[in-house]
């Protein structure tokens, strides 16, 4: 299945699409090169355009743009962390499976992670216009995709899907905080009255 059809189907018809995905034998390299690496680039590129090329308005400071070199390095780090995050989250989902009556299967966990992140990655396009960044909240639809995908992909009982999803999300939040701290080291932050570093 091509990228556009997969994105459309997972977002608009996730119950049926998870059944299709469960039967596919997609290896790590193919999943990354044909899906993850493409979609994970959306928030990084959109963020670079929004914050370094378009800029944002800040109270007191006025208009601010992240310096190009900082924006590029930040986008690269964000992209790299997104790619690593998919892998680490798949390890977590796989490790949690037996606790929720599921079966350990890293390949299925990787597919679950990659395809459930689709909404968040697509919503990353809103970072292109900093004033619309709040609209990226629609990416929370990824939580619902994960909830639907876990029982199908990891073969856990559907009655345990809420608990499995909740624990996976808590682990994902901790992972996001850690990765956010790492990424924050490389991002330029606007400061009042201080020149930005290049």
C-alpha positions in Angstrom: 0.0 0.0 0.0 1.3 3.4 -0.8 2.0 6.1 1.7 -1.0 8.4 1.0 -3.5 5.5 1.1 -2.1 4.2 4.3 -2.3 7.7 6.0 -5.8 8.2 4.7 -7.0 4.8 5.8 -5.4 4.8 9.3 -6.9 8.3 9.9 -10.3 7.8 8.4 -11.0 4.0 8.8 -8.6 2.9 11.6 -10.6 -0.2 12.7 -10.3 -1.9 9.3 -6.9 -0.6 8.6 -5.4 -2.1 11.8 -6.8 -5.5 10.6 -5.0 -5.0 7.3 -1.7 -3.9 9.0 -1.8 -6.9 11.4 -1.5 -9.3 8.4 1.3 -7.5 6.7 4.9 -8.6 7.1 6.8 -5.3 7.0 10.4 -5.3 8.2 12.0 -2.5 10.2 14.0 -1.1 7.3 11.0 -0.9 5.0 8.7 0.6 7.6 11.2 3.3 8.4 12.2 4.2 4.9 8.7 4.1 3.3 6.7 5.6 6.2 8.4 6.7 9.5 11.2 8.7 7.9 8.8 10.6 5.6 6.0 11.4 8.1 8.4 12.2 11.0 9.9 14.9 8.8 6.7 16.9 8.7 6.8 18.5 12.2 10.6 19.1 11.9 10.4 20.8 8.5 7.2 22.7 9.4 8.7 23.9 12.7 11.8 25.1 10.9 9.8 27.0 8.4 7.5 28.5 11.0 10.0 29.5 13.6 13.1 30.4 11.4 11.6 31.6 8.2 8.2 33.0 9.1 8.8 33.9 12.7 6.5 34.6 15.6 5.2 37.5 17.6 6.0 37.7 21.3 4.6 40.1 23.8 7.1 42.9 24.7 9.8 41.4 22.4 7.9 41.8 19.2 8.6 39.8 16.1 11.2 37.0 16.6 12.7 34.4 14.3 14.9 31.6 15.4 18.3 32.0 13.7 18.6 29.8 10.6 21.6 27.8 11.9 19.8 27.1 15.2 16.6 26.3 13.3 18.3 23.8 11.1 20.2 22.1 14.0 16.9 22.0 16.0 15.0 20.5 13.1 17.7 17.8 12.6 17.7 17.0 16.3 13.9 16.9 16.4 13.8 14.6 13.4 16.5 12.3 14.9 14.7 12.1 18.2 11.4 11.3 16.5 13.0 8.4 14.6 14.6 7.1 17.8 11.4 7.7 19.7 9.4 5.3 17.5 11.9 2.6 18.1 12.1 3.1 21.9 8.3 3.3 22.2 8.0 0.1 20.2 10.3 -1.6 22.8 8.1 -0.3 25.6 4.9 -1.5 23.9 6.5 -4.9 23.3 7.7 -5.2 26.9 4.2 -4.3 28.2 2.3 -6.8 26.1 2.4 -9.8 28.5 1.3 -7.6 31.4 -1.9 -6.9 29.5 -2.5 -10.4 28.1 -0.9 -9.7 24.8 1.9 -11.4 22.9 5.5 -10.1 22.7 6.3 -9.3 19.0 8.6 -6.5 18.3 7.7 -6.2 14.7 4.0 -5.8 15.5 4.9 -3.3 18.3 6.9 -1.3 15.8 4.1 -1.2 13.3 1.7 -0.2 16.1 3.9 2.7 17.2 4.6 3.9 13.7 1.1 3.9 12.4 -0.5 5.3 15.6 1.9 8.3 15.5 0.4 9.2 12.1 -2.1 11.8 13.4 0.6 13.5 15.5 3.0 13.7 12.6 0.4 15.0 10.1 -0.8 17.6 12.7 2.8 18.8 12.9 2.1 20.8 9.7 0.4 23.4 11.8 3.9 24.4 13.2 4.5 26.0 9.8 2.4 29.0 11.0 3.4 29.6 14.7 0.0 31.2 15.5 -1.7 28.0 14.4 0.6 25.8 16.5 -2.2 25.2 19.0 -4.2 23.3 16.3 -1.6 20.6 16.5 -3.7 19.3 19.4 -5.6 17.3 16.8 -2.6 15.1 16.9 -4.0 13.6 20.1 -6.1 11.5 17.8 -2.9 9.3 17.8 -4.0 8.2 21.3 -7.2 6.8 19.9 -5.3 5.1 17.1 -3.0 3.4 19.6 -6.1 2.3 21.7 -7.6 0.7 18.6 -4.3 -0.8 17.4 -3.0 -2.5 20.6 -5.6 -5.3 20.9 -5.3 -6.1 17.2 -1.5 -5.9 16.8 -0.4 -7.1 20.2 -3.2 -9.6 20.6 -4.2 -8.3 24.0 -7.9 -8.7 25.1 -10.0 -5.7 24.2 -11.1 -5.2 27.8 -7.5 -4.5 28.7 -7.0 -2.0 25.9 -7.7 1.0 28.1 -5.2 0.0 30.7 -2.6 -1.0 28.1 -3.1 2.3 26.2 -2.9 4.4 29.5 0.4 2.8 30.6 1.9 3.1 27.1 0.8 6.8 27.0 2.4 7.5 30.5 5.6 5.8 29.3 5.4 7.9 26.1 5.0 11.1 28.1 8.1 10.3 30.1 9.9 9.5 26.9 8.8 12.8 25.4 9.9 14.8 28.4 13.4 13.1 28.3 13.7 13.6 24.5 12.3 17.2 24.8 15.0 18.0 27.3 17.6 16.6 25.0 16.2 18.5 22.0 15.8 21.7 24.0 19.6 21.9 24.3 19.8 22.4 20.6 16.8 24.8 20.1 17.1 28.6 20.3 14.7 30.1 22.8 13.7 33.7 22.6 14.8 35.8 25.6 13.8 39.3 26.5 16.6 41.8 26.0 19.3 39.3 25.1 20.7 38.7 21.7 20.0 35.3 20.2 23.0 33.0 19.7 23.8 31.7 16.3 
